[in-house]
Each structure stands twice: as C-alpha cells, then as structure tokens.
Amino acid sequence: MAMLEDPGSGKEAGEDPANSFLVRLVTNPVTTWVIRTFSARIDPWLYRRTNGRFHSMGTGSESMVTITMTGRKSGKPRAVHLACVHHEGDILIVASAMGQEKHPGWRYNLEANPECEVQTLGESYRAQARVLTGPEKAEVWDKMRLEIPMIFVYEKRTDRKIRVFRLSRA
C-alpha cells in the first residue's frame, strides 16, 4: 500500500493514513453502525433542507455531497449522503459501502438511471453520473485515498472491485 503525504497536514511521509485518529474513529464498528442506521437515513434530508450547511455529524463541507437518483425498481427518488472529491470541475464518489462485501444499493440505481440531483455546500444542480474506467480510476485513486483516507480501511475489508463515479453537471 502506498503511503501518501498531504502537504500542510502535519503528517510525516510514510505514516499510514488508515491509522489516523479520524479514520479509526469513523471506521470503528460503533461509528459504522451509527452511520449506517442513523446518519444514512437523516443526512440526505438534513443536508438538502439546510442547503448543505449541516449533517448528522456536524457542519457541511466541500467534501460531502447528497445525491438523489431514481430507484431502478421503484422509480421513486432515492437519496444518499457521501464523502466526495472535487476533480476537474466534477465530483467523484466511491461506491465503497464502507468496505462491505456487497456493492451499495445506490450504485445499481445510479448505473440504471445516471441522471441525478446533486446537493453540495450551498448549491444544488442536475448531474449525469458515469462509472470511471479502470485507467480513469487509477489516475484519481491516490488523490481519492488522500482526501477520503477511510478508503484505505474499506479496501482492507473487501476483495470486491470498488467503483468510482464521476458526477458532471448536466
């Protein structure tokens, strides 16, 4: 596993990002349970209602996004609140399911119906989603690990291929 250095973060080169306090806090079993049972239900609603200013864990930030898509079976709106990375004017999201063995349900919805509504801090807009190809994912994967270090833990938890989606303004 490559060790990344974030200039200005105070981290030394070679430090394993998966061992940081924040990553250990967010990926421990209790916090994972809270996020999956409580935050996953309230965050999309709260984030949209406050125009991205708040979610269940605190104040909004540029690294969080709520995506509303159409359910592939139900045809009803389905929303999910995720960490994200801004890249070349688009938003990248990871279908990690916190390292579970199965892909997250929202992944199937977004693949079936790529048109979605994106709520970021202070802005809402229509977007088109697409899965990154292998080479495209390889190009951004280290940046994503650096900005969402929980990915290091999620990779250790599962053998499945974790997909990355690019959300581009429609």
Phi, psi and omega in degrees: 000131179288137176265128184254151177240132178256105180304133178087357182274346183085001179273141178278150175300140179094347178290132180284114181301334180293344181263004179291155181302313182300315180295316178298322179295312185288331185258005178287158185302322181293311180295320177301317178297315180300314181297315184286329184262330182251299185300319182299332180274321186268329187300315179302317179296309183296317182295317178293315183295331181257013180056039177082008183279333183220151168217177188297339181262001178145214183274155180293162178207169179294344184267011178234151181209146170248130180244129176248124182230174179267131177296133185291331179261317186276331186076004181268156176296135177231132183240147178219143181251125188222160167286152181214168176231131176274131184212117176052043178082357179247176177243135176252134176232153185246128178272064186274332186053033180057028177087012178293162180289334180259149175294152178292147181301325181298332180301317180293322178297315183291325177291322180286324182225086187289349176283133183211169175252131182247129174246117175247183178297107176083006183207143176231137180202162176279145180216165176242131182254148171209149179281136177288144175288169178306308179296324178294318178296317180300325181293328184251353189299317180296321177297319180294318177299321180293317183276335176233076187295347176298339179304324179303317180290316181299322178297323180289333184281340186222154176260353184286160179281114181279124183271152176239133178250143173253126177255115181247140178306138180275000000 
